[in-house]
Amino acid sequence: MNEPKFDPPKGPVEPVKLGLDDSIQFQCRKGIACFNQCCQNIDIMLTPYDILRLKNRLGLSSEELIEKYTVPFEMDGHGMPGLKLKTRDDSPACQFVTDEGCSVYEDRPAACRYYALGLMSMRKKDSPTDEDSYFIVKEDHCLGHNEPRTLTVREYRQEQGVDVYDELNQEWRQIVLKKRSAGPTIGQPTERSFQLFFLASYNLDAFRRFVESDAFQQAYDVAPDLMKTLMDDEVELLTFGLRFLKQMLFDEKFIAEKPDALEKRLKSKREREARFKALEAGRQGT
C-alpha cells in the first residue's frame, strides 16, 4: 500500500537566500497583463525615509501625512509603534494607484521599490552589525517573473533606487532589529521612549521643533553650525534623530550632554513636583 503524499502549501516567498551578485529573472512594465495588480491588496510598512519623501511629494507636513495616509500598528510584543500605508476606504488597494500606474512613483516607498524582491536583515549572536540577504516573492497574479530579462540583485536595487532608501533607513533598521533581538535584556521600554521613537522616526516636523527647543539646547551640546544644518536639511535631521534614538534607547553615545544638564533637569523636576503638591494642597484646602 502506497503512503499518501503530502505537498505543503506553497507560499509566495521562495526559500532561497540571494546575495547581491546572484541573478534574478523579473521585469514589471506598463502593458503587462498584471499591471497594477500588486497595488490592489497592500500591506506596506513605512520607513522614516518613506515618510520624508511622501510628505514632500504631496506638500504636506509630517502630521498631515500621518493622519491622512497612514495607520498605526505595533511592531513587536512591547508595542513599538510603526506605521503602514493606509488603503482606500472601500478596498485594500493603495490610495496612490491609478490606471496609469503609481501616482507617486518617483517617491514610492522602499517596499514598493523592492518588489518582487524581499529584504531580510539578521544579526548573528554577539555581532555588532546586521547582515542583509534577499529572496524572491512570487505571487500568483504576478507575470513579471516570466519576462525574458535577467539581472543581478545589485543591478535591480540600483534600477529601482532603493540604495538611498537603505542607506538612510539603516540606522532605523538597526534600532528595530536590536530591540527585537535584545528582547527583555534591555528592559520594558517606557512610554516616553516610544514617544521619542515615533517622533524621530516619523514626525520629522515635530522632531525639528523638539531639537530647536530651549529644553533640548540646554541639555545637549550642539554646535551652532550643526544646529543650522539640522534646521535646514531634513535628511541630516533624520540621520541625527536616528542616532539620537540609539543614544536614548541603548546608551550609544553620540551627542554630548552639557555638564550641568542633569542637575538642571533634576531641578526642573523638583520644581514641577513642588508646584503640583502646592496645587493639590490648595484644592484640598478649599
PyRosetta script that sets phi, psi and omega in degrees:
from pyrosetta import init, pose_from_sequence

init()
pose = pose_from_sequence("MNEPKFDPPKGPVEPVKLGLDDSIQFQCRKGIACFNQCCQNIDIMLTPYDILRLKNRLGLSSEELIEKYTVPFEMDGHGMPGLKLKTRDDSPACQFVTDEGCSVYEDRPAACRYYALGLMSMRKKDSPTDEDSYFIVKEDHCLGHNEPRTLTVREYRQEQGVDVYDELNQEWRQIVLKKRSAGPTIGQPTERSFQLFFLASYNLDAFRRFVESDAFQQAYDVAPDLMKTLMDDEVELLTFGLRFLKQMLFDEKFIAEKPDALEKRLKSKREREARFKALEAGRQGT")
pose.set_psi(1, 126.0)
pose.set_omega(1, 179.7)
pose.set_phi(2, -77.8)
pose.set_psi(2, 135.8)
pose.set_omega(2, 176.9)
pose.set_phi(3, -75.7)
pose.set_psi(3, 141.4)
pose.set_omega(3, 179.6)
pose.set_phi(4, -63.9)
pose.set_psi(4, 141.7)
pose.set_omega(4, 177.9)
pose.set_phi(5, -86.3)
pose.set_psi(5, 143.9)
pose.set_omega(5, 178.0)
pose.set_phi(6, -119.8)
pose.set_psi(6, 117.5)
pose.set_omega(6, 176.9)
pose.set_phi(7, -105.2)
pose.set_psi(7, 111.9)
pose.set_omega(7, -179.4)
pose.set_phi(8, -63.6)
pose.set_psi(8, 147.2)
pose.set_omega(8, 179.4)
pose.set_phi(9, -60.7)
pose.set_psi(9, 140.9)
pose.set_omega(9, -178.9)
pose.set_phi(10, -91.7)
pose.set_psi(10, 126.8)
pose.set_omega(10, 176.0)
pose.set_phi(11, -92.0)
pose.set_psi(11, 177.3)
pose.set_omega(11, -177.8)
pose.set_phi(12, -75.3)
pose.set_psi(12, -15.5)
pose.set_omega(12, -176.3)
pose.set_phi(13, -93.2)
pose.set_psi(13, 123.4)
pose.set_omega(13, 174.2)
pose.set_phi(14, -79.0)
pose.set_psi(14, 124.3)
pose.set_omega(14, -175.0)
pose.set_phi(15, -78.4)
pose.set_psi(15, 54.6)
pose.set_omega(15, 179.2)
pose.set_phi(16, -125.9)
pose.set_psi(16, 121.7)
pose.set_omega(16, -179.7)
pose.set_phi(17, -78.9)
pose.set_psi(17, 128.6)
pose.set_omega(17, -178.5)
pose.set_phi(18, -115.2)
pose.set_psi(18, 146.1)
pose.set_omega(18, 173.5)
pose.set_phi(19, -104.9)
pose.set_psi(19, 176.7)
pose.set_omega(19, -175.6)
pose.set_phi(20, -61.5)
pose.set_psi(20, -29.8)
pose.set_omega(20, -176.9)
pose.set_phi(21, -100.4)
pose.set_psi(21, 7.4)
pose.set_omega(21, 172.3)
pose.set_phi(22, -78.1)
pose.set_psi(22, 150.4)
pose.set_omega(22, -176.0)
pose.set_phi(23, -95.7)
pose.set_psi(23, 146.7)
pose.set_omega(23, 173.8)
pose.set_phi(24, -129.6)
pose.set_psi(24, 156.8)
pose.set_omega(24, 175.1)
pose.set_phi(25, -114.1)
pose.set_psi(25, 110.5)
pose.set_omega(25, -178.1)
pose.set_phi(26, -168.7)
pose.set_psi(26, 144.8)
pose.set_omega(26, 169.4)
pose.set_phi(27, -159.8)
pose.set_psi(27, 130.8)
pose.set_omega(27, 172.7)
pose.set_phi(28, -108.7)
pose.set_psi(28, 133.6)
pose.set_omega(28, -176.8)
pose.set_phi(29, -152.1)
pose.set_psi(29, 154.1)
pose.set_omega(29, 173.9)
pose.set_phi(30, -66.5)
pose.set_psi(30, 132.1)
pose.set_omega(30, -177.6)
pose.set_phi(31, 109.3)
pose.set_psi(31, -20.6)
pose.set_omega(31, 175.2)
pose.set_phi(32, -70.0)
pose.set_psi(32, 146.4)
pose.set_omega(32, -171.1)
pose.set_phi(33, -60.4)
pose.set_psi(33, -27.9)
pose.set_omega(33, -177.4)
pose.set_phi(34, -95.3)
pose.set_psi(34, 12.4)
pose.set_omega(34, -176.1)
pose.set_phi(35, -52.5)
pose.set_psi(35, 129.0)
pose.set_omega(35, 179.7)
pose.set_phi(36, 80.0)
pose.set_psi(36, -6.8)
pose.set_omega(36, -176.6)
pose.set_phi(37, -64.9)
pose.set_psi(37, -34.5)
pose.set_omega(37, -179.1)
pose.set_phi(38, -68.7)
pose.set_psi(38, -13.6)
pose.set_omega(38, -179.8)
pose.set_phi(39, -95.5)
pose.set_psi(39, 0.3)
pose.set_omega(39, -175.6)
pose.set_phi(40, -88.5)
pose.set_psi(40, -13.8)
pose.set_omega(40, -179.3)
pose.set_phi(41, -147.9)
pose.set_psi(41, 86.5)
pose.set_omega(41, -169.4)
pose.set_phi(42, -106.2)
pose.set_psi(42, 155.8)
pose.set_omega(42, 172.6)
pose.set_phi(43, -148.9)
pose.set_psi(43, 79.8)
pose.set_omega(43, -168.3)
pose.set_phi(44, -111.4)
pose.set_psi(44, 114.6)
pose.set_omega(44, 173.7)
pose.set_phi(45, -79.6)
pose.set_psi(45, 134.4)
pose.set_omega(45, -177.8)
pose.set_phi(46, -97.2)
pose.set_psi(46, 142.3)
pose.set_omega(46, 176.9)
pose.set_phi(47, -101.6)
pose.set_psi(47, 166.8)
pose.set_omega(47, 178.5)
pose.set_phi(48, -55.4)
pose.set_psi(48, -43.0)
pose.set_omega(48, -178.6)
pose.set_phi(49, -71.2)
pose.set_psi(49, -28.4)
pose.set_omega(49, 172.4)
pose.set_phi(50, -57.8)
pose.set_psi(50, -47.7)
pose.set_omega(50, -178.2)
pose.set_phi(51, -61.7)
pose.set_psi(51, -44.6)
pose.set_omega(51, -178.9)
pose.set_phi(52, -59.8)
pose.set_psi(52, -47.4)
pose.set_omega(52, -177.0)
pose.set_phi(53, -67.3)
pose.set_psi(53, -41.4)
pose.set_omega(53, -177.7)
pose.set_phi(54, -69.1)
pose.set_psi(54, -41.3)
pose.set_omega(54, -178.4)
pose.set_phi(55, -64.6)
pose.set_psi(55, -39.4)
pose.set_omega(55, 178.6)
pose.set_phi(56, -71.4)
pose.set_psi(56, -35.4)
pose.set_omega(56, 177.2)
pose.set_phi(57, -61.5)
pose.set_psi(57, -40.7)
pose.set_omega(57, -175.7)
pose.set_phi(58, -92.2)
pose.set_psi(58, -3.4)
pose.set_omega(58, 179.9)
pose.set_phi(59, 67.9)
pose.set_psi(59, 37.2)
pose.set_omega(59, -177.3)
pose.set_phi(60, -116.9)
pose.set_psi(60, 159.6)
pose.set_omega(60, 169.4)
pose.set_phi(61, -77.1)
pose.set_psi(61, 166.1)
pose.set_omega(61, 176.9)
pose.set_phi(62, -57.8)
pose.set_psi(62, -43.9)
pose.set_omega(62, -178.7)
pose.set_phi(63, -61.7)
pose.set_psi(63, -41.8)
pose.set_omega(63, -179.1)
pose.set_phi(64, -66.0)
pose.set_psi(64, -42.9)
pose.set_omega(64, 179.2)
pose.set_phi(65, -63.9)
pose.set_psi(65, -45.4)
pose.set_omega(65, -179.3)
pose.set_phi(66, -59.4)
pose.set_psi(66, -43.9)
pose.set_omega(66, -178.0)
pose.set_phi(67, -67.8)
pose.set_psi(67, -40.2)
pose.set_omega(67, -171.8)
pose.set_phi(68, -89.0)
pose.set_psi(68, -32.0)
pose.set_omega(68, -168.7)
pose.set_phi(69, -122.1)
pose.set_psi(69, 5.5)
pose.set_omega(69, -178.7)
pose.set_phi(70, -131.4)
pose.set_psi(70, 162.5)
pose.set_omega(70, 171.4)
pose.set_phi(71, -130.6)
pose.set_psi(71, 142.2)
pose.set_omega(71, -178.8)
pose.set_phi(72, -81.0)
pose.set_psi(72, 154.0)
pose.set_omega(72, 171.1)
pose.set_phi(73, -153.8)
pose.set_psi(73, 167.0)
pose.set_omega(73, -179.8)
pose.set_phi(74, -100.9)
pose.set_psi(74, 127.7)
pose.set_omega(74, -175.0)
pose.set_phi(75, -84.8)
pose.set_psi(75, -13.9)
pose.set_omega(75, 178.2)
pose.set_phi(76, -153.2)
pose.set_psi(76, -179.2)
pose.set_omega(76, -176.8)
pose.set_phi(77, -69.8)
pose.set_psi(77, -14.8)
pose.set_omega(77, 177.5)
pose.set_phi(78, -88.9)
pose.set_psi(78, -7.5)
pose.set_omega(78, 178.7)
pose.set_phi(79, 92.7)
pose.set_psi(79, 22.1)
pose.set_omega(79, 177.3)
pose.set_phi(80, -57.4)
pose.set_psi(80, 122.8)
pose.set_omega(80, -171.0)
pose.set_phi(81, -76.1)
pose.set_psi(81, 137.2)
pose.set_omega(81, 175.0)
pose.set_phi(82, -133.0)
pose.set_psi(82, 170.7)
pose.set_omega(82, 177.8)
pose.set_phi(83, -129.3)
pose.set_psi(83, 141.4)
pose.set_omega(83, 172.9)
pose.set_phi(84, -120.1)
pose.set_psi(84, 157.0)
pose.set_omega(84, 178.2)
pose.set_phi(85, -71.3)
pose.set_psi(85, 127.9)
pose.set_omega(85, -179.4)
pose.set_phi(86, -72.6)
pose.set_psi(86, 141.6)
pose.set_omega(86, 177.1)
pose.set_phi(87, -92.3)
pose.set_psi(87, 177.4)
pose.set_omega(87, 177.1)
pose.set_phi(88, -65.9)
pose.set_psi(88, 155.9)
pose.set_omega(88, -177.0)
pose.set_phi(89, -62.4)
pose.set_psi(89, -31.8)
pose.set_omega(89, -173.0)
pose.set_phi(90, -106.5)
pose.set_psi(90, 6.0)
pose.set_omega(90, -177.4)
pose.set_phi(91, -163.9)
pose.set_psi(91, 168.1)
pose.set_omega(91, 176.1)
pose.set_phi(92, -84.5)
pose.set_psi(92, 15.1)
pose.set_omega(92, -178.2)
pose.set_phi(93, -78.1)
pose.set_psi(93, 153.5)
pose.set_omega(93, 176.8)
pose.set_phi(94, -67.0)
pose.set_psi(94, 141.5)
pose.set_omega(94, 178.9)
pose.set_phi(95, -67.1)
pose.set_psi(95, -20.7)
pose.set_omega(95, -173.1)
pose.set_phi(96, -96.8)
pose.set_psi(96, -2.7)
pose.set_omega(96, -177.8)
pose.set_phi(97, -80.8)
pose.set_psi(97, 138.0)
pose.set_omega(97, 176.0)
pose.set_phi(98, -130.0)
pose.set_psi(98, 174.2)
pose.set_omega(98, 177.8)
pose.set_phi(99, -61.1)
pose.set_psi(99, -26.7)
pose.set_omega(99, -179.2)
pose.set_phi(100, -89.4)
pose.set_psi(100, -2.6)
pose.set_omega(100, -179.0)
pose.set_phi(101, 119.9)
pose.set_psi(101, -156.6)
pose.set_omega(101, -177.3)
pose.set_phi(102, -78.1)
pose.set_psi(102, 127.6)
pose.set_omega(102, -177.8)
pose.set_phi(103, -78.5)
pose.set_psi(103, -10.8)
pose.set_omega(103, 177.1)
pose.set_phi(104, -122.3)
pose.set_psi(104, 34.1)
pose.set_omega(104, -169.0)
pose.set_phi(105, -52.8)
pose.set_psi(105, -44.9)
pose.set_omega(105, -177.0)
pose.set_phi(106, -65.1)
pose.set_psi(106, -20.4)
pose.set_omega(106, -178.2)
pose.set_phi(107, -123.9)
pose.set_psi(107, 26.2)
pose.set_omega(107, -179.1)
pose.set_phi(108, -66.5)
pose.set_psi(108, 154.2)
pose.set_omega(108, -177.8)
pose.set_phi(109, -62.8)
pose.set_psi(109, 162.7)
pose.set_omega(109, -178.5)
pose.set_phi(110, -61.1)
pose.set_psi(110, -38.5)
pose.set_omega(110, -179.4)
pose.set_phi(111, -60.7)
pose.set_psi(111, -36.8)
pose.set_omega(111, 178.4)
pose.set_phi(112, -69.7)
pose.set_psi(112, -37.8)
pose.set_omega(112, -180.0)
pose.set_phi(113, -66.7)
pose.set_psi(113, -37.0)
pose.set_omega(113, -178.1)
pose.set_phi(114, -70.9)
pose.set_psi(114, -33.2)
pose.set_omega(114, -173.5)
pose.set_phi(115, -54.0)
pose.set_psi(115, 132.4)
pose.set_omega(115, 8.5)
pose.set_phi(116, -99.0)
pose.set_psi(116, 34.0)
pose.set_omega(116, 169.0)
pose.set_phi(117, -96.4)
pose.set_psi(117, 151.4)
pose.set_omega(117, 170.6)
pose.set_phi(118, -118.3)
pose.set_psi(118, 149.2)
pose.set_omega(118, 179.5)
pose.set_phi(119, -116.3)
pose.set_psi(119, 133.4)
pose.set_omega(119, 176.3)
pose.set_phi(120, -128.5)
pose.set_psi(120, 128.6)
pose.set_omega(120, 177.1)
pose.set_phi(121, -113.0)
pose.set_psi(121, 128.8)
pose.set_omega(121, 179.1)
pose.set_phi(122, -135.9)
pose.set_psi(122, 152.3)
pose.set_omega(122, 178.6)
pose.set_phi(123, -120.5)
pose.set_psi(123, 126.7)
pose.set_omega(123, 176.7)
pose.set_phi(124, -70.9)
pose.set_psi(124, 155.0)
pose.set_omega(124, -179.6)
pose.set_phi(125, -57.2)
pose.set_psi(125, 132.8)
pose.set_omega(125, 178.8)
pose.set_phi(126, 67.2)
pose.set_psi(126, 13.2)
pose.set_omega(126, 177.5)
pose.set_phi(127, -96.4)
pose.set_psi(127, 137.9)
pose.set_omega(127, 179.9)
pose.set_phi(128, -81.3)
pose.set_psi(128, -9.7)
pose.set_omega(128, -176.4)
pose.set_phi(129, -122.9)
pose.set_psi(129, 157.3)
pose.set_omega(129, 176.2)
pose.set_phi(130, -101.0)
pose.set_psi(130, 154.9)
pose.set_omega(130, -179.2)
pose.set_phi(131, -115.7)
pose.set_psi(131, 136.4)
pose.set_omega(131, -179.3)
pose.set_phi(132, -97.2)
pose.set_psi(132, 141.2)
pose.set_omega(132, 170.0)
pose.set_phi(133, -140.3)
pose.set_psi(133, 164.4)
pose.set_omega(133, -172.5)
pose.set_phi(134, -129.2)
pose.set_psi(134, 158.6)
pose.set_omega(134, 177.9)
pose.set_phi(135, -151.1)
pose.set_psi(135, 160.9)
pose.set_omega(135, -179.4)
pose.set_phi(136, -92.2)
pose.set_psi(136, 139.0)
pose.set_omega(136, 173.7)
pose.set_phi(137, -109.9)
pose.set_psi(137, 116.8)
pose.set_omega(137, -179.4)
pose.set_phi(138, -116.7)
pose.set_psi(138, 103.8)
pose.set_omega(138, 176.4)
pose.set_phi(139, -97.2)
pose.set_psi(139, 151.6)
pose.set_omega(139, -173.4)
pose.set_phi(140, -57.2)
pose.set_psi(140, -36.3)
pose.set_omega(140, -174.5)
pose.set_phi(141, -77.4)
pose.set_psi(141, -17.2)
pose.set_omega(141, -170.2)
pose.set_phi(142, -83.8)
pose.set_psi(142, 119.8)
pose.set_omega(142, 178.5)
pose.set_phi(143, -99.2)
pose.set_psi(143, -0.2)
pose.set_omega(143, -178.3)
pose.set_phi(144, -63.6)
pose.set_psi(144, -23.4)
pose.set_omega(144, 179.7)
pose.set_phi(145, -73.0)
pose.set_psi(145, -13.9)
pose.set_omega(145, 179.0)
pose.set_phi(146, -92.4)
pose.set_psi(146, -7.2)
pose.set_omega(146, -179.4)
pose.set_phi(147, -69.2)
pose.set_psi(147, 138.4)
pose.set_omega(147, -174.8)
pose.set_phi(148, -80.1)
pose.set_psi(148, 61.3)
pose.set_omega(148, 178.5)
pose.set_phi(149, -137.4)
pose.set_psi(149, 129.1)
pose.set_omega(149, 179.8)
pose.set_phi(150, -121.7)
pose.set_psi(150, 136.6)
pose.set_omega(150, 176.7)
pose.set_phi(151, -154.2)
pose.set_psi(151, 165.7)
pose.set_omega(151, -179.6)
pose.set_phi(152, -81.4)
pose.set_psi(152, 163.2)
pose.set_omega(152, 175.3)
pose.set_phi(153, -58.6)
pose.set_psi(153, -41.6)
pose.set_omega(153, 179.1)
pose.set_phi(154, -59.4)
pose.set_psi(154, -45.9)
pose.set_omega(154, 179.7)
pose.set_phi(155, -65.2)
pose.set_psi(155, -39.2)
pose.set_omega(155, 179.5)
pose.set_phi(156, -65.7)
pose.set_psi(156, -40.9)
pose.set_omega(156, 178.0)
pose.set_phi(157, -62.3)
pose.set_psi(157, -43.0)
pose.set_omega(157, 178.6)
pose.set_phi(158, -65.2)
pose.set_psi(158, -41.8)
pose.set_omega(158, 179.3)
pose.set_phi(159, -61.0)
pose.set_psi(159, -40.2)
pose.set_omega(159, -176.4)
pose.set_phi(160, -86.8)
pose.set_psi(160, -4.9)
pose.set_omega(160, 176.0)
pose.set_phi(161, 71.7)
pose.set_psi(161, 31.4)
pose.set_omega(161, 179.9)
pose.set_phi(162, -87.0)
pose.set_psi(162, -11.4)
pose.set_omega(162, -177.0)
pose.set_phi(163, -57.2)
pose.set_psi(163, -49.3)
pose.set_omega(163, -178.3)
pose.set_phi(164, -66.9)
pose.set_psi(164, -35.8)
pose.set_omega(164, 177.9)
pose.set_phi(165, -63.3)
pose.set_psi(165, -46.2)
pose.set_omega(165, -179.5)
pose.set_phi(166, -65.0)
pose.set_psi(166, -38.8)
pose.set_omega(166, 180.0)
pose.set_phi(167, -62.7)
pose.set_psi(167, -44.9)
pose.set_omega(167, -175.3)
pose.set_phi(168, -81.9)
pose.set_psi(168, -17.4)
pose.set_omega(168, 176.9)
pose.set_phi(169, -97.3)
pose.set_psi(169, -2.3)
pose.set_omega(169, -173.6)
pose.set_phi(170, -59.1)
pose.set_psi(170, -46.5)
pose.set_omega(170, 180.0)
pose.set_phi(171, -59.9)
pose.set_psi(171, -41.0)
pose.set_omega(171, -178.7)
pose.set_phi(172, -66.6)
pose.set_psi(172, -43.4)
pose.set_omega(172, 178.4)
pose.set_phi(173, -62.0)
pose.set_psi(173, -37.0)
pose.set_omega(173, 178.1)
pose.set_phi(174, -64.9)
pose.set_psi(174, -39.2)
pose.set_omega(174, 178.0)
pose.set_phi(175, -62.4)
pose.set_psi(175, -48.6)
pose.set_omega(175, -178.8)
pose.set_phi(176, -63.8)
pose.set_psi(176, -44.8)
pose.set_omega(176, -179.0)
pose.set_phi(177, -64.6)
pose.set_psi(177, -42.8)
pose.set_omega(177, -179.5)
pose.set_phi(178, -65.4)
pose.set_psi(178, -39.6)
pose.set_omega(178, 178.3)
pose.set_phi(179, -63.4)
pose.set_psi(179, -44.0)
pose.set_omega(179, -179.1)
pose.set_phi(180, -67.1)
pose.set_psi(180, -42.4)
pose.set_omega(180, -176.3)
pose.set_phi(181, -75.4)
pose.set_psi(181, -31.4)
pose.set_omega(181, -178.8)
pose.set_phi(182, -75.5)
pose.set_psi(182, -32.4)
pose.set_omega(182, 178.5)
pose.set_phi(183, 55.5)
pose.set_psi(183, -131.6)
pose.set_omega(183, -174.7)
pose.set_phi(184, -72.0)
pose.set_psi(184, -8.3)
pose.set_omega(184, -176.4)
pose.set_phi(185, -65.9)
pose.set_psi(185, -22.8)
pose.set_omega(185, 177.8)
pose.set_phi(186, -104.2)
pose.set_psi(186, 6.0)
pose.set_omega(186, 174.3)
pose.set_phi(187, 85.5)
pose.set_psi(187, 167.1)
pose.set_omega(187, 177.8)
pose.set_phi(188, -71.3)
pose.set_psi(188, 121.4)
pose.set_omega(188, -179.5)
pose.set_phi(189, -62.5)
pose.set_psi(189, 147.7)
pose.set_omega(189, 177.6)
pose.set_phi(190, -84.8)
pose.set_psi(190, 162.5)
pose.set_omega(190, 176.9)
pose.set_phi(191, -62.1)
pose.set_psi(191, -36.0)
pose.set_omega(191, 179.6)
pose.set_phi(192, -64.7)
pose.set_psi(192, -38.4)
pose.set_omega(192, 179.3)
pose.set_phi(193, -67.0)
pose.set_psi(193, -35.0)
pose.set_omega(193, 176.1)
pose.set_phi(194, -66.0)
pose.set_psi(194, -40.5)
pose.set_omega(194, 178.7)
pose.set_phi(195, -62.6)
pose.set_psi(195, -41.8)
pose.set_omega(195, 178.5)
pose.set_phi(196, -66.6)
pose.set_psi(196, -40.4)
pose.set_omega(196, 177.8)
pose.set_phi(197, -59.9)
pose.set_psi(197, -45.5)
pose.set_omega(197, -180.0)
pose.set_phi(198, -64.5)
pose.set_psi(198, -42.6)
pose.set_omega(198, -178.0)
pose.set_phi(199, -61.1)
pose.set_psi(199, -52.8)
pose.set_omega(199, -176.0)
pose.set_phi(200, -72.3)
pose.set_psi(200, -28.7)
pose.set_omega(200, -178.0)
pose.set_phi(201, -80.3)
pose.set_psi(201, -42.4)
pose.set_omega(201, -167.9)
pose.set_phi(202, -121.6)
pose.set_psi(202, -39.9)
pose.set_omega(202, -173.8)
pose.set_phi(203, -98.7)
pose.set_psi(203, 73.4)
pose.set_omega(203, -172.8)
pose.set_phi(204, -64.5)
pose.set_psi(204, -33.8)
pose.set_omega(204, 179.0)
pose.set_phi(205, -64.7)
pose.set_psi(205, -41.9)
pose.set_omega(205, 177.7)
pose.set_phi(206, -69.8)
pose.set_psi(206, -35.3)
pose.set_omega(206, 178.2)
pose.set_phi(207, -66.0)
pose.set_psi(207, -35.7)
pose.set_omega(207, 176.5)
pose.set_phi(208, -60.9)
pose.set_psi(208, -43.7)
pose.set_omega(208, 179.2)
pose.set_phi(209, -64.0)
pose.set_psi(209, -36.1)
pose.set_omega(209, 177.8)
pose.set_phi(210, -63.7)
pose.set_psi(210, -46.0)
pose.set_omega(210, 179.7)
pose.set_phi(211, -66.7)
pose.set_psi(211, -32.5)
pose.set_omega(211, -178.2)
pose.set_phi(212, -78.6)
pose.set_psi(212, -14.4)
pose.set_omega(212, -174.0)
pose.set_phi(213, -68.8)
pose.set_psi(213, 154.8)
pose.set_omega(213, 177.5)
pose.set_phi(214, -60.9)
pose.set_psi(214, -38.0)
pose.set_omega(214, -177.4)
pose.set_phi(215, -61.3)
pose.set_psi(215, -42.9)
pose.set_omega(215, 179.6)
pose.set_phi(216, -66.6)
pose.set_psi(216, -46.1)
pose.set_omega(216, -175.3)
pose.set_phi(217, -71.3)
pose.set_psi(217, -23.9)
pose.set_omega(217, 174.3)
pose.set_phi(218, -75.8)
pose.set_psi(218, -24.5)
pose.set_omega(218, -176.6)
pose.set_phi(219, -93.0)
pose.set_psi(219, -31.7)
pose.set_omega(219, -172.4)
pose.set_phi(220, -122.4)
pose.set_psi(220, 146.0)
pose.set_omega(220, -175.8)
pose.set_phi(221, -92.6)
pose.set_psi(221, 92.3)
pose.set_omega(221, -179.6)
pose.set_phi(222, -113.3)
pose.set_psi(222, 121.9)
pose.set_omega(222, -179.0)
pose.set_phi(223, -61.8)
pose.set_psi(223, 146.2)
pose.set_omega(223, -178.2)
pose.set_phi(224, -56.6)
pose.set_psi(224, -38.8)
pose.set_omega(224, -179.3)
pose.set_phi(225, -69.1)
pose.set_psi(225, -35.7)
pose.set_omega(225, 175.6)
pose.set_phi(226, -67.9)
pose.set_psi(226, -41.6)
pose.set_omega(226, 178.8)
pose.set_phi(227, -59.4)
pose.set_psi(227, -42.5)
pose.set_omega(227, 178.4)
pose.set_phi(228, -62.1)
pose.set_psi(228, -42.3)
pose.set_omega(228, 178.0)
pose.set_phi(229, -60.8)
pose.set_psi(229, -42.8)
pose.set_omega(229, -179.3)
pose.set_phi(230, -64.6)
pose.set_psi(230, -35.1)
pose.set_omega(230, 179.7)
pose.set_phi(231, -73.9)
pose.set_psi(231, -25.7)
pose.set_omega(231, -174.4)
pose.set_phi(232, -100.5)
pose.set_psi(232, -23.2)
pose.set_omega(232, -171.6)
pose.set_phi(233, -122.3)
pose.set_psi(233, 110.5)
pose.set_omega(233, -176.1)
pose.set_phi(234, -67.9)
pose.set_psi(234, -33.8)
pose.set_omega(234, 178.9)
pose.set_phi(235, -65.4)
pose.set_psi(235, -43.5)
pose.set_omega(235, 177.1)
pose.set_phi(236, -64.3)
pose.set_psi(236, -38.3)
pose.set_omega(236, 179.1)
pose.set_phi(237, -64.9)
pose.set_psi(237, -41.9)
pose.set_omega(237, 178.3)
pose.set_phi(238, -62.5)
pose.set_psi(238, -46.6)
pose.set_omega(238, 179.2)
pose.set_phi(239, -61.2)
pose.set_psi(239, -43.8)
pose.set_omega(239, 177.3)
pose.set_phi(240, -60.2)
pose.set_psi(240, -45.1)
pose.set_omega(240, -177.7)
pose.set_phi(241, -61.8)
pose.set_psi(241, -40.1)
pose.set_omega(241, -178.8)
pose.set_phi(242, -71.3)
pose.set_psi(242, -36.6)
pose.set_omega(242, 176.2)
pose.set_phi(243, -69.6)
pose.set_psi(243, -34.9)
pose.set_omega(243, 175.8)
pose.set_phi(244, -64.3)
pose.set_psi(244, -37.4)
pose.set_omega(244, 176.9)
pose.set_phi(245, -60.7)
pose.set_psi(245, -42.4)
pose.set_omega(245, 178.6)
pose.set_phi(246, -60.4)
pose.set_psi(246, -36.5)
pose.set_omega(246, 178.6)
pose.set_phi(247, -67.4)
pose.set_psi(247, -43.7)
pose.set_omega(247, -176.1)
pose.set_phi(248, -73.9)
pose.set_psi(248, -35.3)
pose.set_omega(248, -176.0)
pose.set_phi(249, -88.1)
pose.set_psi(249, -37.0)
pose.set_omega(249, -171.9)
pose.set_phi(250, -123.4)
pose.set_psi(250, 6.1)
pose.set_omega(250, 178.8)
pose.set_phi(251, 60.3)
pose.set_psi(251, 34.0)
pose.set_omega(251, 174.2)
pose.set_phi(252, -88.0)
pose.set_psi(252, 102.7)
pose.set_omega(252, -171.3)
pose.set_phi(253, -61.1)
pose.set_psi(253, 130.3)
pose.set_omega(253, -178.8)
pose.set_phi(254, -134.7)
pose.set_psi(254, -48.9)
pose.set_omega(254, -178.2)
pose.set_phi(255, -120.1)
pose.set_psi(255, 133.2)
pose.set_omega(255, -175.5)
pose.set_phi(256, -75.6)
pose.set_psi(256, 139.9)
pose.set_omega(256, 172.8)
pose.set_phi(257, -85.3)
pose.set_psi(257, 146.9)
pose.set_omega(257, 176.4)
pose.set_phi(258, -68.1)
pose.set_psi(258, 147.7)
pose.set_omega(258, -172.6)
pose.set_phi(259, -53.3)
pose.set_psi(259, -38.2)
pose.set_omega(259, -176.2)
pose.set_phi(260, -101.2)
pose.set_psi(260, 15.1)
pose.set_omega(260, -175.4)
pose.set_phi(261, -63.7)
pose.set_psi(261, -46.2)
pose.set_omega(261, -178.7)
pose.set_phi(262, -62.6)
pose.set_psi(262, -43.2)
pose.set_omega(262, 179.5)
pose.set_phi(263, -61.1)
pose.set_psi(263, -41.1)
pose.set_omega(263, 179.9)
pose.set_phi(264, -66.4)
pose.set_psi(264, -39.1)
pose.set_omega(264, 179.3)
pose.set_phi(265, -65.5)
pose.set_psi(265, -41.4)
pose.set_omega(265, 178.9)
pose.set_phi(266, -65.3)
pose.set_psi(266, -39.3)
pose.set_omega(266, 178.1)
pose.set_phi(267, -63.8)
pose.set_psi(267, -43.1)
pose.set_omega(267, 179.2)
pose.set_phi(268, -63.7)
pose.set_psi(268, -39.7)
pose.set_omega(268, 178.6)
pose.set_phi(269, -64.2)
pose.set_psi(269, -42.7)
pose.set_omega(269, 179.4)
pose.set_phi(270, -63.9)
pose.set_psi(270, -38.7)
pose.set_omega(270, 179.2)
pose.set_phi(271, -65.5)
pose.set_psi(271, -40.7)
pose.set_omega(271, 178.2)
pose.set_phi(272, -64.1)
pose.set_psi(272, -42.8)
pose.set_omega(272, 179.8)
pose.set_phi(273, -64.4)
pose.set_psi(273, -38.0)
pose.set_omega(273, 179.4)
pose.set_phi(274, -66.5)
pose.set_psi(274, -41.8)
pose.set_omega(274, 178.3)
pose.set_phi(275, -64.0)
pose.set_psi(275, -40.2)
pose.set_omega(275, -179.8)
pose.set_phi(276, -63.9)
pose.set_psi(276, -43.9)
pose.set_omega(276, 179.5)
pose.set_phi(277, -63.9)
pose.set_psi(277, -40.2)
pose.set_omega(277, 179.2)
pose.set_phi(278, -64.8)
pose.set_psi(278, -39.1)
pose.set_omega(278, 178.9)
pose.set_phi(279, -64.8)
pose.set_psi(279, -44.7)
pose.set_omega(279, 179.6)
pose.set_phi(280, -63.1)
pose.set_psi(280, -40.7)
pose.set_omega(280, 179.4)
pose.set_phi(281, -64.7)
pose.set_psi(281, -39.1)
pose.set_omega(281, 178.0)
pose.set_phi(282, -64.2)
pose.set_psi(282, -38.5)
pose.set_omega(282, 179.4)
pose.set_phi(283, -67.7)
pose.set_psi(283, -39.6)
pose.set_omega(283, -179.1)
pose.set_phi(284, -70.3)
pose.set_psi(284, -25.3)
pose.set_omega(284, -178.3)
pose.set_phi(285, -83.1)
pose.set_psi(285, -12.4)
pose.set_omega(285, 179.9)
pose.set_phi(286, -91.8)
pose.dump_pdb("model.pdb")
